[in-house]
């Protein structure tokens, strides 16, 4: 019988990022804001060897919550400052359509943040 070990997403992302990283040495904190979960992994890389120090997650804190926080705190204020969208924001249904459309922008494409 063969066994295959499945990796948590932050660990898989660490490995993937490490393949291209110029400076691979050090301690990394890698986040995964999933649609319904938040996961993080603390990883140490020394002499090309990656060791997972710890992982943790929250099954009740989803990326959807964070997406809407980004939309409401960053994207919509930016749109208000640069475009005439007051009519949209005053209408509950139109505002929700805008929020949903902008939420897609929050997670579309590469979601890698390196600090």
N, C-alpha and C positions, 0 to 999 in steps of 0.2 A: 504494500500500500504506500502510495506517495502522498506527501503532505506539501502544501504550498502555504507559505506564510503571507498573509495579507498585511499591508502596511496602512497605517492611518494616513489620511491625506497630508497633514503637515510634515510627516516624516518622508513621504514620497516626494513632496515638493522640495524638501531640504536636499534630498539626493539629486533631484533634477537640477536644482539651482547650483548645487556644488559642482556639477559637471562643467559648467561654464564660468564659474566665479573666478576672478583673478586672485583675490585674497581668500583662500579657503580656511585658513586657520582661525580659531576663536570659538566663541560661544554664540550660537544663533537662537533667536526666539522666533518661531515661525507660526503664523496664525492661519486658520482656515475659518472664514465666515461662511458656513454652509447655508443653504436655504432655511433650515430649521435648527441648526446647531452652531455652536462656536467651539472650536478645538484649537489647542496650542501644543507645541512641542518645544522643549528646550534641548538643544543639540550642541555637543562639543565636537570640534574638528581639530585633531592634532596629528601632524605628520601624515595627512591624507586619510586618516581613519576617523570615521564618523561614529559617535556614540550618543545614543539617546539618553539624556539625563532624566527627563521626566515628560510626561504628557498629561494633559487635563482637558476636560471639556464640560460644556453646559448644554444639555439637551433641550433646555427651555429658552435659551437665548439664541435666536436664529439670525441668520444674515438678513432676513427680511426686515427685522427690526432695525438693524444697522443701516440697511439700504434706505429705509424711509427717514432715518435720522440724518443721513447725508443729504438726501433730497430736501428735507425740510430746513436744515441748518445751513447748507452750502449752495445747493443748486438753485432752489427757488429764490433765495435772496439775491443771487447773482442775476437770475432772469429778471427779477423786479427792478434791479438797478440798471439793467441794460435794455430792457424791452418793455413795451406797454402790455402787461398781462393782468392788470387789475380786474378787468371784466371776467377773466377766467378764474381768478382766485376768489372772487366774490360768489361765484356759482359753485355750490357744493359738488355737483356731479362733474362739472368741467375741471374743478380743482383735482378731484380724485383721478380723472383720466390723465391729467398732466402729471400727477405724482406717480402713477403707474408707468407712464411712458418714460419718465426720468429715472425711475428705479431700474429699468432695464439698462440704462447707461451706466449705473453704478456697478453692475456685475458683468457687463458684456466685455468679452476679450480677456486679456491677461489680468489677473488679480494678484500681482506680486508687488509687495511693498518692501523695499529694503532701506533700512535706516542705518 
